[in-house]
Amino acid sequence: MPSPDSTHDDLASAAERETFAPVTSVRAVNALRTAILDGQFIPGERLTQERLADFIGSSRVPVREALKTLSTEGLITLVEHTGAWVTALSREECTEVYRVRERIEPLLLEASMLHLTDEDVHMLDDMRRDIDAEPDLNQVVIKDRAFHFMTYSRGGGTFLRETVQRLWNTTQFYRRRFIEQQSNPGRDMISHEHTLLLDAIRRRDVHSASQLLELHIRRTRLALQVADDIFEA
């Protein structure tokens, strides 16, 4: 049986290897995905491999592979022989994405909610309260996404889940801008809608939960349709 000192040394060595390990394509994907979703790179911004390699502290090889992956996720638009850009949507494209979300996210919720455990529901209630108490709007966006993805976590096939994730990815910037522009009554409405949705989930009322989610997504779509300052002319 290894001594406590040898175990500690093994853990320290592992930590040191992690600290100085080269950046793999997986780590590059995670770092760049987080940066885009957090708004550090904005829609329409050109991303060179050299710049991204400096950003994450790697060579260009993992960056090149990461860009391919992020392209399949909808976060990056690759143009052959030209370069990579953060995916940007026009007002019309954003509206179309939200219309699709209105249709398919209730399907994913329906597939998931009957399999959510009491512990899941308790966690969702904690997440809802955490969103309401969060003063940092960027954290509100992150926690709102986590809340909804938690409601979807127990159902649906891989294709449906990945499709929903891709649609969220392409609209993350616009959803952030929408939340940033919300007054206190607007934040209160989001909170109220989350409460109603969670109550329906707790009752296992699939029909009500599906309708509430559709209306929740639609309200954002309608607000974005008239938000002239969010979309470039």
Buried (B, 14 or more C-beta within 10 A) or exposed (E): EEEEEEEEEEEEEEEEEEEEEEBBBEBBBBBBBEBBBBBEBEBEEEBEBEEBBEBBEBEEBBBBBBBEBBBEBBBBBBEEEEEBBBBBBEBEBBBEBBEBBBEBBBBBBBBBBEEBEEEBBEBBBEBBEBBBEBEEBBEBBBBBBEBBBBBBBBBBEEEBBBBBBBBBBBBBBBBBBBBEEBEEEBBEBBBEBBBBBBBBBBEEBBEBBBBBBBEBBBBBBEBBBEBEEBBEE
